[in-house]
Every structure is written in C-alpha cells, then in structure tokens.
Amino acid sequence: MLRFALLLTAMLVAPCALAQTPPPDLTLTQIVAPGAVSQPLAVRHAGDGSGRIFIVQKNGVIRVYKNGALVATPLLTISVATSSEQG
C-alpha cells in the first residue's frame, strides 16, 4: 500500500516538476494572413537553410511560405477517395 501511495504521489507531482517556462525573449509572429490557409494541421521548416516553411492543410494540400509570402501553387496535393470501407 505504501508503494502505491508513493507511486501515486510521484505521478501527481512529476508534471509540475517538468513544467517549463518559455524564454523571456520568445516572440511569436503571425506570418500568413487569416483565411489564406485552410485548416492547417502542421507547420515545419525545410531544414535546408532556405527559410522555407511547409504548411500542411487538412484537405491534403501542402503549401510553402517563402521570402515573406505564401507561394501561389501548392507543393503537393494528396487527394483522398474512399468508398464502402468495411473495416
């Protein structure tokens, strides 16, 4: 019973001990106009030093933000078609 109580206490206290505060110089900037991207799910940088940012939308479109603007043509469009799925 004592082990259970210690485990329960550790589980309740651990999240508080791991909480982090953001750095004081952190700033967030909105880079895309509201409504320009439909239902964004993920945002990732290219990782190649180009400064490109990829924005994944729920409808399967991957948009590119480059040089301070949203590129007009999508990088990739993944369309989904399903019918009569039965498990």
C-alpha positions in Angstrom: 0.0 0.0 0.0 2.9 2.3 0.8 4.4 1.7 -2.6 1.1 2.5 -4.3 0.8 5.8 -2.3 4.4 6.8 -3.3 3.8 5.9 -6.9 0.5 7.9 -7.0 2.3 10.9 -5.3 5.1 10.8 -7.8 2.7 10.7 -10.7 0.8 13.7 -9.4 3.9 15.8 -8.7 6.0 14.9 -11.8 4.1 17.0 -14.3 4.5 20.1 -12.1 8.3 19.5 -11.8 8.7 19.2 -15.5 6.7 22.3 -16.4 8.9 24.8 -18.3 8.5 28.5 -18.8 9.3 30.0 -22.2 12.4 32.1 -22.6 11.8 35.8 -21.8 12.9 36.8 -25.3 10.5 34.5 -27.2 8.2 36.3 -29.7 5.6 34.8 -31.9 4.7 36.4 -35.2 1.7 35.7 -37.5 3.2 35.1 -40.9 0.2 34.2 -43.0 -3.0 36.3 -43.3 -6.0 34.8 -41.6 -8.0 32.7 -44.1 -5.1 32.3 -46.5 -4.6 28.7 -45.3 -7.5 26.3 -44.8 -7.4 24.2 -41.6 -3.6 24.0 -41.0 -2.6 20.8 -39.2 1.2 21.1 -39.1 4.0 23.6 -39.8 7.6 22.6 -40.5 10.7 24.3 -41.7 12.6 22.9 -44.7 15.7 22.2 -42.7 18.0 23.1 -45.6 18.7 26.8 -44.7 16.4 28.1 -47.4 14.0 29.7 -45.0 11.0 27.9 -46.5 8.1 26.8 -44.2 5.8 24.0 -45.2 2.1 24.2 -44.1 0.1 21.0 -44.1 -3.7 21.5 -44.5 -6.4 19.1 -43.6 -7.6 18.8 -47.2 -4.2 17.2 -48.2 -2.6 20.3 -49.6 1.0 21.2 -48.6 1.6 25.0 -49.0 5.0 26.7 -49.0 5.8 30.0 -47.3 8.9 31.6 -48.8 10.5 35.0 -48.8 7.7 36.5 -46.7 4.8 35.3 -48.8 2.7 32.2 -49.4 3.7 30.6 -52.7 0.7 30.6 -55.1 1.0 26.9 -56.2 0.9 24.2 -53.6 4.0 22.0 -53.2 1.9 18.8 -53.1 -1.8 17.8 -53.2 -2.8 14.5 -51.8 -6.4 13.7 -52.6 -8.3 11.1 -50.7 -11.1 8.9 -52.1 -12.8 6.3 -50.0 -15.9 4.3 -50.6 -17.6 1.4 -48.8 -14.9 0.8 -46.3 -15.7 -2.3 -44.3 -13.1 -2.4 -41.6 
